C-alpha cells in the first residue's frame, strides 16, 4: 500500500501539534467480568498508570476483548491515544463492532488493506499490524492482540513497526495471547516482561480437549474425489443434530476440493480462504445459519466466535498446523456460555509433535484453571 520504498527515497512525518480530537471516553458496555477477567483488567490499568509493558496470557475464549475495556477507558480519560493492533484483517473486522458498541458515540478509526478510513485521526484506532508502518511516535498505549499469530510472529519488520508507532517517552505495550512464544515466556521468567494469566474461560468452563483420529492417506482420496469415511460420518452426525461445523484444511486447493466433494454429497456447505473477497459475508452467512459446514484455511483460526460450532482439522499433520495454530483452532469450540462444550477432532495421517503439544497445552491450562477454581 505504501508503494516501493528505497534508501534513496524520502519518507515524511508530521512534526506539528498533536491532532487528537477531544472526546467523551465513556464506556457504555454494561457487562460483568469474571474474577480472572477483573484481575487482568485491573493489571492493565496498573500497567498504563505506572507505564510498564504487560503480557495478558489468556486461554481462547477467556474474553480478552472485554478485559481491555476499562483500561482503554482509563487511558482515553488521561488524554492518551490508544491503538489495538492485530495481524489479521478478519480479527480487525471482528473487533470493530464490539468496540463501537462498548464506546458508543466515540470516534473510532478502523484500518486494514482496502479500508476507507485511511488518513483519519481518532483517539482509538483498530488496525492490522501492517498499518502501523504508517505511524511514528503516534500512540501512548499500543495493544497487540494475537501477538503469536502469523505474520507478526515471523516478521521482524512488523515487530519494528509496533516499536516505531509507540511514543518514545512513556509508551506502553499490552500484549494479548493464548499461546505466547518461547522468547516471550523467557522474558516473563527473567522478569523483563510483566504477565497476568487467565487460565479459565469467562463462562468458567474448561477448554474442549481435542481427540485424534487416523484417516489414512487422505490426499489420495481427495484426488479420487472422496473424503475419508470417518470424516464424512463425523460431519453427517453433527449436521443431523443441527450443529454447525468448521472444517479446517491445510491449503486453498484443499479447501476448494473438499468443498466441491461435500457439495456433490448434497451437503449445505461453503468454503472460505484469505484470497476470497467475499470471506466477510460468508462468515456472517455461516453465523446466520445459511449453511451447515464452513470449510476454511487457517484464516479463521482466531478471532471468530460462533455459538455451538464443532471443529475438525483435516490433515492436522501438515506443517502449517503448528502448536499455536492448533490451540487457536481448538479454541473456536465451546466459546458461548449456552454451548460451553464442543467436539474438536484432528483427522491425521500421522501424529506430530505440534498435535501432541497442542493437546498438552490445553490440558495444562485446564489443570491450572481447575486448581485455581478449587482454591477459591
Secondary structure as UniProt FT lines:
FT   TURN            7..8
FT   HELIX           35..50
FT   STRAND          54..58
FT   TURN            60..61
FT   HELIX           64..77
FT   TURN            78..79
FT   STRAND          82..86
FT   HELIX           89..102
FT   TURN            103..105
FT   STRAND          108..111
FT   TURN            113..114
FT   TURN            116..119
FT   STRAND          124..128
FT   HELIX           129..134
FT   STRAND          141..145
FT   TURN            147..148
FT   TURN            150..151
FT   HELIX           152..154
FT   HELIX           156..165
FT   TURN            168..170
FT   STRAND          172..177
FT   HELIX           182..189
FT   TURN            190..191
FT   STRAND          194..198
FT   TURN            202..203
FT   STRAND          211..214
FT   HELIX           218..223
FT   TURN            224..225
FT   HELIX           229..240
FT   TURN            241..242
FT   STRAND          244..248
FT   HELIX           252..264
FT   TURN            265..266
FT   STRAND          269..272
FT   TURN            274..275
FT   TURN            277..278
FT   HELIX           279..287
FT   TURN            288..289
FT   STRAND          293..296
FT   HELIX           298..300
FT   TURN            307..308
FT   STRAND          309..314
FT   TURN            315..317
FT   TURN            319..320
FT   HELIX           323..330
FT   TURN            331..334
FT   TURN            337..338
FT   STRAND          344..348
FT   HELIX           353..375
//
